[in-house]
Amino acid sequence: MKKAYVNLAVTLAVVGLMIAAILYLMQNQLFTFSLFSTDYLNRTMVYQATTLVLSLGIILITALQTRFQSLRLLSIKRIDGEVLPEPWIGITKRNRDSWKTLGRNIAIIISVVTAITIYFQVYRNGVIQRLTFTSFLLIVLFALINSFVEEVTFRHSFAAIVEYHQLNPYISKALSAVIFGAVHYLGTPGKIPGVILAGFLGWFLSKSIHETKGFFWAWLIHFVQDVIIMTALFLTLN
């Protein structure tokens, strides 16, 4: 048991360093890139490439801590499983669906909530440029990378340690909710609505990894939110 909490402490430290790196990289570029048409796309390219490399380091550290058993949780083939009851959000023994159904439904609901929040927090600044097909493809690529990086950092790392040591899943759910929610106070969406939305998302996506033993729903749902957010930022930033 002592080793389990040592590994949790190491994971917290690694995630803390990653958060510090993310905050730094949001303001500073490690290299310059000017191939794309807007500054936003160029800066995002640099940021995504850098954080992707760092996330691979987190995967390696977690794998070493769990004798590489953590890699199983990165599977995107496991999309179904039993949904454990969560009465506080209406998931009871009587009305719970499988993850195939719940994952799809929550993806739609959270996407609508995100879009509404983004509309009031971002679009009120006004649209300043047109979205081209090429730009949208880049946004999709960046969203795919960003969602992977953040799921590895804030979900997979904690879930893998908890699963490996057979600890209570609520440990990783709570850590994911609190940390992911807190870092979004200055993010997009931000402030209190962003904290609440990101906190719930962090908890739910952690739940999906534990109960499906896979990465599919966590990555997909996060990816859809990032497409919505990044598209808004592209339209409203230079």
C-alpha positions in Angstrom: 0.0 0.0 0.0 2.9 2.3 0.7 4.2 1.9 -2.8 0.7 2.8 -4.1 0.7 6.2 -2.4 4.3 6.8 -3.4 3.3 6.3 -7.0 0.4 8.6 -6.5 2.7 11.2 -5.1 5.1 10.8 -8.0 2.1 11.1 -10.4 0.9 14.3 -8.7 4.4 15.8 -9.0 4.6 14.8 -12.7 1.2 16.3 -13.4 2.1 19.4 -11.5 5.2 19.8 -13.6 3.2 19.3 -16.7 0.7 22.0 -15.6 3.6 24.4 -15.0 5.0 23.5 -18.5 1.6 24.1 -20.1 1.2 27.5 -18.4 4.7 28.5 -19.6 4.2 27.2 -23.1 0.9 29.1 -23.4 2.9 32.3 -23.1 6.3 31.3 -24.6 7.2 29.4 -27.7 10.2 27.0 -27.7 10.6 27.5 -31.5 9.0 29.7 -34.2 6.7 28.5 -36.9 5.2 30.6 -39.6 3.8 28.3 -42.3 0.1 28.9 -41.6 -2.0 31.9 -42.4 -2.7 33.2 -38.9 -0.7 33.7 -35.8 -3.2 31.7 -33.8 -2.6 28.6 -36.0 1.2 29.0 -35.9 1.3 29.4 -32.1 -1.0 26.5 -31.6 1.1 24.3 -33.8 4.2 25.0 -31.7 2.2 24.5 -28.5 0.7 21.2 -29.6 3.9 19.7 -30.9 5.7 20.6 -27.6 3.0 19.3 -25.2 2.6 16.1 -27.3 6.3 15.2 -26.7 5.9 16.0 -23.0 2.8 13.7 -22.8 4.7 10.8 -24.2 7.1 11.3 -21.3 4.2 11.0 -18.9 3.0 7.8 -20.6 6.5 6.4 -20.2 6.8 7.3 -16.5 3.3 5.9 -15.8 4.2 2.7 -17.7 7.4 2.3 -15.6 5.4 2.7 -12.4 2.8 0.1 -13.4 5.1 -2.4 -15.2 3.6 -1.2 -18.4 0.1 -2.4 -17.5 -1.1 1.2 -17.8 -0.7 1.0 -21.6 -3.8 -1.2 -21.7 -5.9 1.7 -20.6 -4.9 3.6 -23.7 -6.9 1.2 -25.9 -9.6 2.9 -28.0 -11.2 -0.5 -28.9 -12.9 -0.8 -25.5 -16.0 1.3 -25.9 -18.6 -0.5 -23.8 -18.9 -1.7 -20.3 -21.2 -1.6 -17.2 -22.0 1.9 -16.0 -21.9 2.0 -12.2 -24.7 3.9 -10.5 -24.3 7.6 -9.8 -27.7 8.7 -8.3 -26.6 12.3 -7.9 -26.7 12.7 -11.7 -29.6 10.4 -12.3 -27.7 7.1 -13.1 -29.4 4.5 -10.9 -29.7 0.8 -11.1 -33.0 1.1 -12.8 -32.2 3.6 -15.6 -28.4 3.2 -16.3 -27.3 2.5 -19.9 -24.2 0.7 -21.1 -21.2 2.9 -22.0 -22.1 2.8 -25.7 -25.3 4.7 -25.0 -24.2 6.8 -22.0 -21.0 7.9 -23.8 -22.9 9.1 -26.8 -25.6 10.9 -24.8 -23.1 12.7 -22.6 -21.0 13.7 -25.6 -24.0 15.4 -27.1 -25.1 17.1 -23.8 -21.7 18.3 -22.8 -21.0 19.6 -26.4 -24.2 21.7 -26.3 -23.3 23.1 -22.9 -19.8 23.9 -24.1 -21.1 25.6 -27.2 -23.5 27.8 -25.2 -20.8 28.7 -22.7 -18.3 29.5 -25.5 -20.9 31.6 -27.2 -21.3 33.9 -24.2 -17.6 33.9 -23.2 -15.9 34.1 -26.6 -18.2 35.1 -29.5 -19.3 38.3 -27.8 -15.9 39.6 -28.8 -16.9 39.4 -32.4 -15.9 37.2 -35.3 -12.9 38.7 -37.1 -12.0 36.1 -39.7 -13.5 33.4 -42.0 -13.1 29.7 -41.3 -11.7 27.9 -44.4 -11.8 24.2 -45.0 -8.0 24.0 -44.6 -8.0 25.9 -41.3 -10.8 23.7 -40.0 -8.7 20.5 -40.8 -5.8 22.0 -38.8 -8.2 22.8 -35.9 -9.4 19.2 -36.0 -5.8 18.0 -35.9 -4.9 20.3 -33.1 -8.0 19.2 -31.1 -7.0 15.6 -31.6 -3.6 16.3 -30.2 -4.7 18.6 -27.4 -7.4 16.2 -26.2 -4.9 13.3 -26.2 -2.3 15.3 -24.2 -4.8 16.5 -21.6 -6.4 13.0 -21.2 -3.0 11.4 -20.7 -2.1 14.1 -18.2 -5.3 14.6 -16.2 -7.0 11.2 -16.5 -4.9 8.3 -17.7 -2.0 9.0 -15.3 -4.2 8.9 -12.2 -6.5 6.1 -13.4 -3.6 3.9 -14.3 -2.0 4.1 -10.8 -5.4 3.6 -9.1 -6.2 0.6 -11.3 -2.7 -1.0 -10.9 -2.8 -0.8 -7.1 -6.5 -1.6 -6.9 -7.3 1.6 -5.0 -10.7 3.2 -4.8 -11.5 4.8 -8.3 -13.0 7.8 -6.5 -9.4 8.8 -5.8 -8.5 9.4 -9.4 -12.0 10.8 -10.2 -11.6 13.4 -7.5 -8.1 14.3 -8.4 -9.1 14.7 -12.1 -12.1 16.7 -11.3 -10.4 19.1 -8.9 -7.2 19.6 -10.8 -8.8 19.8 -14.3 -11.4 22.2 -13.0 -9.0 24.4 -11.2 -6.7 24.9 -14.2 -9.6 26.0 -16.3 -10.3 29.0 -14.2 -8.0 31.0 -16.5 -8.8 28.8 -19.5 -11.5 28.6 -22.2 -14.2 28.3 -21.1 -13.1 30.1 -17.9 -14.1 31.6 -14.6 -16.6 29.7 -12.4 -18.6 28.3 -15.4 -15.4 26.9 -16.8 -14.3 25.4 -13.5 -17.7 23.7 -13.0 -17.9 22.3 -16.6 -14.3 21.2 -16.6 -14.5 19.7 -13.1 -17.6 17.6 -14.1 -15.9 16.6 -17.4 -12.8 15.5 -15.5 -14.8 13.4 -13.2 -16.9 11.8 -15.9 -14.1 11.0 -18.3 -12.1 9.4 -15.4 -15.2 7.3 -14.7 -15.3 6.2 -18.3 -11.7 5.0 -18.3 -12.2 3.0 -15.1 -15.4 1.4 -16.2 -14.5 0.6 -19.8 -10.8 0.0 -19.1 -10.2 2.0 -22.2 -9.4 5.5 -23.6 -12.1 5.8 -26.2 -14.9 7.9 -24.6 -12.5 10.1 -22.6 -10.6 11.0 -25.8 -13.6 11.3 -28.1 -15.7 13.5 -25.8 -12.7 15.8 -25.0 -11.9 16.0 -28.7 -15.3 17.2 -29.6 -15.2 19.9 -26.9 -11.7 21.0 -28.2 -13.0 21.3 -31.8 -15.8 23.6 -30.5 -13.4 25.7 -28.4 -10.6 25.9 -30.9 -12.9 26.9 -33.8 -14.3 29.7 -31.6 -10.8 30.9 -30.8 -9.7 30.8 -34.4 -12.7 32.9 -35.5 -12.2 35.5 -32.8 -8.3 35.8 -32.4 -5.7 36.9 -34.9 
